[in-house]
């Protein structure tokens, strides 16, 4: 079964979502825009109640809260990767540079 990308679109520009969707379309991979209610910790709230929840592998793309919600869910995680040691902004910035959201963030003492 082909995976579907679920892209949290309320954190990225429409152009970025369109680019992701176009890439998925070229490879015949599903891609849907979802909007997340901030600080939602249950993945069931991530979906439009009038749409059917995907049955196949889900690849979530969005905030850390969204990723953690999927990790706790009962959704098909065949295409999902999650590692708490690497799910840190400091690791992402070091490895991905400007390719991540908030790449210009700073770590400071309080």
Secondary structure, DSSP 4 states (H G I P E B T S, - for coil): ---EEEEETTSS-HHHHHHHHHHHHHTT-EEEEE-PPTT---GGGGS-TTSPPP-S-EEEES-HHHHHHHHHS-S--TT----TTT-SHHHHHHHHGGGSTTTT------
